[in-house]
Every structure is written in structure tokens, then in C-alpha cells.
Amino acid sequence: MTALLQVRDLSRAFGGLKAVDALTFEVGEGEIVGLIGPNGSGKTTALNLISGALRPDVGSVRFAGRELAGSPAHQVTRAGIARTFQLVRIFPRMTARENVRAGLLLRRGGPAEEDRLLARVGLTDAAQRLAAELTYIDQKRLELARALALQPRLLLLDEWLAGLNPTELQQGVELIRALRGSGITILMVEHVMDAIRSLCDRCVVMNSGAKIAEGTPSEVLADRRVVQAYLGDEDA
């Protein structure tokens, strides 16, 4: 499988803390790859380095053969990478349609495209509602629609399924699966292990900033190093 994203020896420290330490992995075209690990393991920082929100101290981020490490976020976005955030970022005083319109500023797209994107995430009936009035899952859907407005080849999802009830979780899993079916490659940070097992082709596991395991979901979740990272030596 052709590698769409290649991360090599990516590192970032904050003072004496190595938040990401020589992280290396690849994401193949059309894959869903889970980036997992206990809280504080460096997953979101890794996404920030890939998406241009942070600059790495050292390391390489190659996307579709192009080096992006250290590039500002708008250049990363134009290259074909979009993301959602752990804490939902929407414009609360704008309507759902206006939020999607903001995502279309980097490319052409009129009302028909706004409608298509809202329908794609299940928000057709919410187009004229203020974003602040939407339910939690619908705010997540809206942020996703805005990311999809950028027509990404690679979508970075940061705990997009967190905080959902069982019905919403199943809906979210099906939506992510449909996105992959449309040709979008996905790198997802996630703690919901049922979703990881259901969706991911492979997982990269981080702990204390470093990669400790890589493989299929069943392989990594059975790895003693991963169990120790989540539960500690005594419980493992």
C-alpha cells in the first residue's frame, strides 16, 4: 500500500518534557489508523505537529511526497490535510450553514455545496440553527462538515467519538466508515476501544511521547507493553 503520510523521528519538547519523542510511522492511502495510548502520552501533540499547529524540534512529516514539517497550518490545509479537535471548535453564534461556509473560504462552493456537506454528516435539518443550539454530537458533526469542506485527502480526528452515548457512538462509527468508503484516509486519536477494533486497519500506540507498539488492533491491545502503559505493571 502506498504511504500517503510518512512521519519520521518527529520530536517536540516543552522545557524538559519530551511530549513527542522520535515518533515514526506511516499511514497508507485509504487506511484508517488509530493513534492510541493513555492520557498524556503525546497523541494530540503529534496531531498538532502533523497539522502545523506546532513546529517540531526535529523530524519529518511527508505528505504525498511533500515535506510539511514546520509548515504553517494554512499550508498544511492547502496540501490536503484537515482535522477536528479534542474540544469542539465551532462558531457558536453562526448558523450551521455559516460554519460550513467558513470552511469553504479556501475553495469555491456555493449554497448547493453547503447543503451537500451538511447532508453528508446528517445535519440537513439544522442548516439555519445556531451552532450553539445544536446537541453535542451535532456540534461534532458540524465541525466535521467544516473540515470536509476543505476536500482533504487525509483527515485527522482527535477523539471525535468521545462523550457519545451508545446510539450516537454507532452513528459516529458508521459516519467515519462512510468517509473512508469515499476515499478519505483517516488518522484518529481515540480512547473508545470498541471503535478502534471496529474501524482501524492498524494502530500506533504511544506512551510518554514515544511509540511502544504498532500493528492490528488485536495485536497491539494484546501487547504486554500496551497493557502496562494503560494499567501499570502490577495490574498488567
Phi and psi in degrees as GROMACS dihedral restraints (atoms count N, CA, C in turn):
[ dihedral_restraints ]
;  ai    aj    ak    al  type     phi  dphi    fc
    3     4     5     6     1   -70.0    20    10
    4     5     6     7     1   132.0    20    10
    6     7     8     9     1   -77.9    20    10
    7     8     9    10     1   120.7    20    10
    9    10    11    12     1   -85.2    20    10
   10    11    12    13     1   -41.0    20    10
   12    13    14    15     1  -119.9    20    10
   13    14    15    16     1   129.6    20    10
   15    16    17    18     1  -126.0    20    10
   16    17    18    19     1   114.7    20    10
   18    19    20    21     1  -106.1    20    10
   19    20    21    22     1   127.3    20    10
   21    22    23    24     1  -131.7    20    10
   22    23    24    25     1   120.1    20    10
   24    25    26    27     1    50.6    20    10
   25    26    27    28     1    39.8    20    10
   27    28    29    30     1   -75.1    20    10
   28    29    30    31     1   128.7    20    10
   30    31    32    33     1  -141.6    20    10
   31    32    33    34     1   144.9    20    10
   33    34    35    36     1  -153.2    20    10
   34    35    36    37     1   128.4    20    10
   36    37    38    39     1  -116.8    20    10
   37    38    39    40     1   149.0    20    10
   39    40    41    42     1  -119.2    20    10
   40    41    42    43     1   101.9    20    10
   42    43    44    45     1    64.1    20    10
   43    44    45    46     1  -125.6    20    10
   45    46    47    48     1   -90.5    20    10
   46    47    48    49     1     1.8    20    10
   48    49    50    51     1   -96.1    20    10
   49    50    51    52     1   121.9    20    10
   51    52    53    54     1   -87.4    20    10
   52    53    54    55     1    97.1    20    10
   54    55    56    57     1   -71.8    20    10
   55    56    57    58     1   -37.3    20    10
   57    58    59    60     1  -133.4    20    10
   58    59    60    61     1   127.0    20    10
   60    61    62    63     1  -127.3    20    10
   61    62    63    64     1    99.3    20    10
   63    64    65    66     1    53.2    20    10
   64    65    66    67     1    46.7    20    10
   66    67    68    69     1   -76.5    20    10
   67    68    69    70     1   128.2    20    10
   69    70    71    72     1  -134.8    20    10
   70    71    72    73     1   126.0    20    10
   72    73    74    75     1  -167.0    20    10
   73    74    75    76     1   170.4    20    10
   75    76    77    78     1  -130.3    20    10
   76    77    78    79     1   154.6    20    10
   78    79    80    81     1  -124.8    20    10
   79    80    81    82     1   120.8    20    10
   81    82    83    84     1   -80.2    20    10
   82    83    84    85     1   153.3    20    10
   84    85    86    87     1   -55.2    20    10
   85    86    87    88     1   126.2    20    10
   87    88    89    90     1    86.6    20    10
   88    89    90    91     1    -1.6    20    10
   90    91    92    93     1   -82.7    20    10
   91    92    93    94     1   159.0    20    10
   93    94    95    96     1  -113.0    20    10
   94    95    96    97     1   118.1    20    10
   96    97    98    99     1  -116.0    20    10
   97    98    99   100     1   130.1    20    10
   99   100   101   102     1   -91.3    20    10
  100   101   102   103     1   132.3    20    10
  102   103   104   105     1  -107.8    20    10
  103   104   105   106     1   103.9    20    10
  105   106   107   108     1  -124.3    20    10
  106   107   108   109     1   169.3    20    10
  108   109   110   111     1   153.4    20    10
  109   110   111   112     1   166.1    20    10
  111   112   113   114     1   -65.8    20    10
  112   113   114   115     1   165.6    20    10
  114   115   116   117     1   -55.3    20    10
  115   116   117   118     1   137.6    20    10
  117   118   119   120     1    81.9    20    10
  118   119   120   121     1    11.7    20    10
  120   121   122   123     1   -84.2    20    10
  121   122   123   124     1    -8.9    20    10
  123   124   125   126     1   106.9    20    10
  124   125   126   127     1     9.0    20    10
  126   127   128   129     1   -64.7    20    10
  127   128   129   130     1   -50.1    20    10
  129   130   131   132     1   -66.8    20    10
  130   131   132   133     1   -37.1    20    10
  132   133   134   135     1   -60.5    20    10
  133   134   135   136     1   -39.8    20    10
  135   136   137   138     1   -60.4    20    10
  136   137   138   139     1   -44.3    20    10
  138   139   140   141     1   -62.4    20    10
  139   140   141   142     1   -38.6    20    10
  141   142   143   144     1   -63.8    20    10
  142   143   144   145     1   -35.4    20    10
  144   145   146   147     1   -71.2    20    10
  145   146   147   148     1   -39.1    20    10
  147   148   149   150     1   -69.3    20    10
  148   149   150   151     1   -39.1    20    10
  150   151   152   153     1   -84.6    20    10
  151   152   153   154     1    -6.9    20    10
  153   154   155   156     1    90.9    20    10
  154   155   156   157     1     2.6    20    10
  156   157   158   159     1   -70.0    20    10
  157   158   159   160     1   -27.2    20    10
  159   160   161   162     1  -130.6    20    10
  160   161   162   163     1   153.5    20    10
  162   163   164   165     1   -96.4    20    10
  163   164   165   166     1   135.5    20    10
  165   166   167   168     1   -74.6    20    10
  166   167   168   169     1   153.4    20    10
  168   169   170   171     1   -71.2    20    10
  169   170   171   172     1   -44.5    20    10
  171   172   173   174     1  -146.9    20    10
  172   173   174   175     1   168.0    20    10
  174   175   176   177     1   113.3    20    10
  175   176   177   178     1   171.9    20    10
  177   178   179   180     1  -126.3    20    10
  178   179   180   181     1   140.0    20    10
  180   181   182   183     1  -128.2    20    10
  181   182   183   184     1   102.2    20    10
  183   184   185   186     1  -105.0    20    10
  184   185   186   187     1   127.8    20    10
  186   187   188   189     1  -124.9    20    10
  187   188   189   190     1   119.7    20    10
  189   190   191   192     1    52.0    20    10
  190   191   192   193     1    38.3    20    10
  192   193   194   195     1    83.5    20    10
  193   194   195   196     1     0.3    20    10
  195   196   197   198     1  -109.2    20    10
  196   197   198   199     1   132.5    20    10
  198   199   200   201     1   -76.8    20    10
  199   200   201   202     1   125.1    20    10
  201   202   203   204     1  -119.6    20    10
  202   203   204   205     1    -5.8    20    10
  204   205   206   207     1   -56.6    20    10
  205   206   207   208     1   126.3    20    10
  207   208   209   210     1    86.4    20    10
  208   209   210   211     1    -6.2    20    10
  210   211   212   213     1   -72.6    20    10
  211   212   213   214     1   146.2    20    10
  213   214   215   216     1   -67.0    20    10
  214   215   216   217     1   159.5    20    10
  216   217   218   219     1   -57.7    20    10
  217   218   219   220     1   -37.6    20    10
  219   220   221   222     1   -67.5    20    10
  220   221   222   223     1   -32.2    20    10
  222   223   224   225     1   -72.0    20    10
  223   224   225   226     1   -37.9    20    10
  225   226   227   228     1   -62.6    20    10
  226   227   228   229     1   -42.1    20    10
  228   229   230   231     1   -61.8    20    10
  229   230   231   232     1   -45.5    20    10
  231   232   233   234     1   -64.8    20    10
  232   233   234   235     1   -26.9    20    10
  234   235   236   237     1   -72.1    20    10
  235   236   237   238     1   -20.9    20    10
  237   238   239   240     1   122.6    20    10
  238   239   240   241     1    20.9    20    10
  240   241   242   243     1  -116.4    20    10
  241   242   243   244     1   126.4    20    10
  243   244   245   246     1  -125.0    20    10
  244   245   246   247     1   163.5    20    10
  246   247   248   249     1  -149.9    20    10
  247   248   249   250     1   161.1    20    10
  249   250   251   252     1  -112.5    20    10
  250   251   252   253     1   172.3    20    10
  252   253   254   255     1  -122.2    20    10
  253   254   255   256     1   154.7    20    10
  255   256   257   258     1   -58.8    20    10
  256   257   258   259     1   -42.7    20    10
  258   259   260   261     1  -102.0    20    10
  259   260   261   262     1   118.1    20    10
  261   262   263   264     1   -54.8    20    10
  262   263   264   265     1   131.0    20    10
  264   265   266   267     1  -114.9    20    10
  265   266   267   268     1   103.2    20    10
  267   268   269   270     1  -130.4    20    10
  268   269   270   271     1   171.4    20    10
  270   271   272   273     1   -97.1    20    10
  271   272   273   274     1    98.6    20    10
  273   274   275   276     1   -64.7    20    10
  274   275   276   277     1   -27.7    20    10
  276   277   278   279     1   -94.5    20    10
  277   278   279   280     1     8.2    20    10
  279   280   281   282     1  -107.9    20    10
  280   281   282   283     1   155.0    20    10
  282   283   284   285     1   -72.1    20    10
  283   284   285   286     1   167.3    20    10
  285   286   287   288     1   -58.6    20    10
  286   287   288   289     1   -43.4    20    10
  288   289   290   291     1   -60.3    20    10
  289   290   291   292     1   -42.7    20    10
  291   292   293   294     1   -66.8    20    10
  292   293   294   295     1   -34.5    20    10
  294   295   296   297     1   -61.9    20    10
  295   296   297   298     1   -44.8    20    10
  297   298   299   300     1   -66.1    20    10
  298   299   300   301     1   -37.9    20    10
  300   301   302   303     1   -59.7    20    10
  301   302   303   304     1   -36.2    20    10
  303   304   305   306     1   -62.8    20    10
  304   305   306   307     1   -35.4    20    10
  306   307   308   309     1   -70.3    20    10
  307   308   309   310     1   -19.7    20    10
  309   310   311   312     1   -89.9    20    10
  310   311   312   313     1     3.0    20    10
  312   313   314   315     1   -64.8    20    10
  313   314   315   316     1   -27.3    20    10
  315   316   317   318     1   -84.1    20    10
  316   317   318   319     1    -4.6    20    10
  318   319   320   321     1  -152.4    20    10
  319   320   321   322     1   168.9    20    10
  321   322   323   324     1   -75.6    20    10
  322   323   324   325     1   142.6    20    10
  324   325   326   327     1   177.2    20    10
  325   326   327   328     1   122.6    20    10
  327   328   329   330     1  -101.3    20    10
  328   329   330   331     1  -161.1    20    10
  330   331   332   333     1   -56.5    20    10
  331   332   333   334     1   -35.9    20    10
  333   334   335   336     1   -64.5    20    10
  334   335   336   337     1   -38.3    20    10
  336   337   338   339     1   -70.6    20    10
  337   338   339   340     1   -37.5    20    10
  339   340   341   342     1   -59.9    20    10
  340   341   342   343     1   -45.1    20    10
  342   343   344   345     1   -62.9    20    10
  343   344   345   346     1   -41.1    20    10
  345   346   347   348     1   -62.8    20    10
  346   347   348   349     1   -42.8    20    10
  348   349   350   351     1   -68.7    20    10
  349   350   351   352     1   -39.9    20    10
  351   352   353   354     1   -64.9    20    10
  352   353   354   355     1   -40.6    20    10
  354   355   356   357     1   -65.5    20    10
  355   356   357   358     1   -35.3    20    10
  357   358   359   360     1   -61.4    20    10
  358   359   360   361     1   -31.8    20    10
  360   361   362   363     1  -104.3    20    10
  361   362   363   364     1     6.9    20    10
  363   364   365   366     1    83.6    20    10
  364   365   366   367     1    29.7    20    10
  366   367   368   369     1  -118.4    20    10
  367   368   369   370     1    26.8    20    10
  369   370   371   372     1   -55.2    20    10
  370   371   372   373     1   -42.6    20    10
  372   373   374   375     1   -79.9    20    10
  373   374   375   376     1    -4.2    20    10
  375   376   377   378     1  -106.1    20    10
  376   377   378   379     1    10.4    20    10
  378   379   380   381     1   -56.2    20    10
  379   380   381   382     1   -38.8    20    10
  381   382   383   384     1   -98.1    20    10
  382   383   384   385     1     3.9    20    10
  384   385   386   387     1   -84.4    20    10
  385   386   387   388     1   145.9    20    10
  387   388   389   390     1   -64.9    20    10
  388   389   390   391     1   141.3    20    10
  390   391   392   393     1   -59.1    20    10
  391   392   393   394     1   -34.6    20    10
  393   394   395   396     1   -64.8    20    10
  394   395   396   397     1   -22.2    20    10
  396   397   398   399     1   -87.7    20    10
  397   398   399   400     1    -8.8    20    10
  399   400   401   402     1   -76.3    20    10
  400   401   402   403     1   154.4    20    10
  402   403   404   405     1   -66.5    20    10
  403   404   405   406     1   168.0    20    10
  405   406   407   408     1   -59.0    20    10
  406   407   408   409     1   -47.3    20    10
  408   409   410   411     1   -66.1    20    10
  409   410   411   412     1   -34.2    20    10
  411   412   413   414     1   -72.0    20    10
  412   413   414   415     1   -30.2    20    10
  414   415   416   417     1   -66.1    20    10
  415   416   417   418     1   -37.6    20    10
  417   418   419   420     1   -64.9    20    10
  418   419   420   421     1   -41.8    20    10
  420   421   422   423     1   -60.5    20    10
  421   422   423   424     1   -40.8    20    10
  423   424   425   426     1   -65.3    20    10
  424   425   426   427     1   -44.5    20    10
  426   427   428   429     1   -60.5    20    10
  427   428   429   430     1   -38.4    20    10
  429   430   431   432     1   -65.3    20    10
  430   431   432   433     1   -43.2    20    10
  432   433   434   435     1   -60.0    20    10
  433   434   435   436     1   -39.5    20    10
  435   436   437   438     1   -65.3    20    10
  436   437   438   439     1   -38.3    20    10
  438   439   440   441     1   -66.1    20    10
  439   440   441   442     1   -40.4    20    10
  441   442   443   444     1   -67.8    20    10
  442   443   444   445     1   -23.3    20    10
  444   445   446   447     1   -60.7    20    10
  445   446   447   448     1   -22.5    20    10
  447   448   449   450     1   -81.0    20    10
  448   449   450   451     1    -2.7    20    10
  450   451   452   453     1    53.3    20    10
  451   452   453   454     1    55.9    20    10
  453   454   455   456     1   -73.8    20    10
  454   455   456   457     1   149.2    20    10
  456   457   458   459     1   -86.5    20    10
  457   458   459   460     1   -30.0    20    10
  459   460   461   462     1  -124.9    20    10
  460   461   462   463     1   128.1    20    10
  462   463   464   465     1  -113.7    20    10
  463   464   465   466     1   126.2    20    10
  465   466   467   468     1  -101.8    20    10
  466   467   468   469     1   118.8    20    10
  468   469   470   471     1  -112.0    20    10
  469   470   471   472     1   118.5    20    10
  471   472   473   474     1  -104.0    20    10
  472   473   474   475     1    96.3    20    10
  474   475   476   477     1    53.0    20    10
  475   476   477   478     1    46.6    20    10
  477   478   479   480     1   -66.9    20    10
  478   479   480   481     1   -24.0    20    10
  480   481   482   483     1   -94.3    20    10
  481   482   483   484     1    -0.7    20    10
  483   484   485   486     1   -67.2    20    10
  484   485   486   487     1   141.3    20    10
  486   487   488   489     1    80.6    20    10
  487   488   489   490     1    10.2    20    10
  489   490   491   492     1   -94.4    20    10
  490   491   492   493     1   147.7    20    10
  492   493   494   495     1   -76.5    20    10
  493   494   495   496     1   170.1    20    10
  495   496   497   498     1   -55.5    20    10
  496   497   498   499     1   -40.7    20    10
  498   499   500   501     1   -66.6    20    10
  499   500   501   502     1   -45.4    20    10
  501   502   503   504     1   -63.4    20    10
  502   503   504   505     1   -37.4    20    10
  504   505   506   507     1   -61.8    20    10
  505   506   507   508     1   -44.3    20    10
  507   508   509   510     1   -63.1    20    10
  508   509   510   511     1   -40.4    20    10
  510   511   512   513     1   -62.2    20    10
  511   512   513   514     1   -41.6    20    10
  513   514   515   516     1   -64.5    20    10
  514   515   516   517     1   -41.7    20    10
  516   517   518   519     1   -61.1    20    10
  517   518   519   520     1   -43.9    20    10
  519   520   521   522     1   -65.8    20    10
  520   521   522   523     1   -35.5    20    10
  522   523   524   525     1   -66.4    20    10
  523   524   525   526     1   -44.6    20    10
  525   526   527   528     1   -63.4    20    10
  526   527   528   529     1   -40.6    20    10
  528   529   530   531     1   -61.9    20    10
  529   530   531   532     1   -38.9    20    10
  531   532   533   534     1   -66.7    20    10
  532   533   534   535     1   -35.8    20    10
  534   535   536   537     1   -63.5    20    10
  535   536   537   538     1   -43.2    20    10
  537   538   539   540     1   -62.5    20    10
  538   539   540   541     1   -38.8    20    10
  540   541   542   543     1   -62.7    20    10
  541   542   543   544     1   -24.5    20    10
  543   544   545   546     1   -85.6    20    10
  544   545   546   547     1    -1.2    20    10
  546   547   548   549     1   105.3    20    10
  547   548   549   550     1     4.1    20    10
  549   550   551   552     1   -86.3    20    10
  550   551   552   553     1   132.0    20    10
  552   553   554   555     1   -85.6    20    10
  553   554   555   556     1   142.5    20    10
  555   556   557   558     1  -132.0    20    10
  556   557   558   559     1   132.5    20    10
  558   559   560   561     1  -116.0    20    10
  559   560   561   562     1   117.5    20    10
  561   562   563   564     1  -123.8    20    10
  562   563   564   565     1   128.1    20    10
  564   565   566   567     1   -86.5    20    10
  565   566   567   568     1   125.9    20    10
  567   568   569   570     1  -156.0    20    10
  568   569   570   571     1   145.6    20    10
  570   571   572   573     1  -107.7    20    10
  571   572   573   574     1   -10.7    20    10
  573   574   575   576     1   -81.5    20    10
  574   575   576   577     1   100.5    20    10
  576   577   578   579     1   -68.5    20    10
  577   578   579   580     1   -29.7    20    10
  579   580   581   582     1   -61.5    20    10
  580   581   582   583     1   -38.5    20    10
  582   583   584   585     1   -69.8    20    10
  583   584   585   586     1   -39.4    20    10
  585   586   587   588     1   -60.0    20    10
  586   587   588   589     1   -47.4    20    10
  588   589   590   591     1   -62.6    20    10
  589   590   591   592     1   -38.0    20    10
  591   592   593   594     1   -76.2    20    10
  592   593   594   595     1   -35.4    20    10
  594   595   596   597     1  -103.2    20    10
  595   596   597   598     1   -36.2    20    10
  597   598   599   600     1   -85.9    20    10
  598   599   600   601     1   136.4    20    10
  600   601   602   603     1   -75.5    20    10
  601   602   603   604     1   -41.4    20    10
  603   604   605   606     1  -143.1    20    10
  604   605   606   607     1   162.9    20    10
  606   607   608   609     1  -131.4    20    10
  607   608   609   610     1   144.8    20    10
  609   610   611   612     1  -113.2    20    10
  610   611   612   613     1   125.2    20    10
  612   613   614   615     1  -108.1    20    10
  613   614   615   616     1   129.6    20    10
  615   616   617   618     1  -112.8    20    10
  616   617   618   619     1   150.0    20    10
  618   619   620   621     1  -152.3    20    10
  619   620   621   622     1   131.6    20    10
  621   622   623   624     1    52.2    20    10
  622   623   624   625     1    38.5    20    10
  624   625   626   627     1    88.4    20    10
  625   626   627   628     1   -14.0    20    10
  627   628   629   630     1  -112.8    20    10
  628   629   630   631     1   155.5    20    10
  630   631   632   633     1   -76.5    20    10
  631   632   633   634     1   129.1    20    10
  633   634   635   636     1  -113.9    20    10
  634   635   636   637     1   -14.1    20    10
  636   637   638   639     1  -163.0    20    10
  637   638   639   640     1   156.4    20    10
  639   640   641   642     1  -153.8    20    10
  640   641   642   643     1   139.0    20    10
  642   643   644   645     1   161.5    20    10
  643   644   645   646     1  -165.5    20    10
  645   646   647   648     1   -67.6    20    10
  646   647   648   649     1   160.6    20    10
  648   649   650   651     1   -53.9    20    10
  649   650   651   652     1   -43.7    20    10
  651   652   653   654     1   -65.7    20    10
  652   653   654   655     1   -35.9    20    10
  654   655   656   657     1   -67.1    20    10
  655   656   657   658     1   -49.2    20    10
  657   658   659   660     1   -72.9    20    10
  658   659   660   661     1   -33.9    20    10
  660   661   662   663     1   -73.8    20    10
  661   662   663   664     1   -14.4    20    10
  663   664   665   666     1   -97.3    20    10
  664   665   666   667     1    -4.0    20    10
  666   667   668   669     1   -73.3    20    10
  667   668   669   670     1   128.1    20    10
  669   670   671   672     1   -60.1    20    10
  670   671   672   673     1   -34.4    20    10
  672   673   674   675     1   -64.2    20    10
  673   674   675   676     1   -35.2    20    10
  675   676   677   678     1   -72.2    20    10
  676   677   678   679     1   -43.7    20    10
  678   679   680   681     1   -60.2    20    10
  679   680   681   682     1   -41.4    20    10
  681   682   683   684     1   -63.9    20    10
  682   683   684   685     1   -39.9    20    10
  684   685   686   687     1   -62.4    20    10
  685   686   687   688     1   -38.5    20    10
  687   688   689   690     1   -82.1    20    10
  688   689   690   691     1   -38.3    20    10
  690   691   692   693     1  -111.0    20    10
  691   692   693   694     1   -16.0    20    10
  693   694   695   696     1    90.7    20    10
  694   695   696   697     1   159.5    20    10
  696   697   698   699     1   -58.3    20    10
  697   698   699   700     1   -45.7    20    10
  699   700   701   702     1   -65.0    20    10
  700   701   702   703     1   -47.0    20    10
  702   703   704   705     1   -70.6    20    10
  703   704   705   706     1   -34.6    20    10
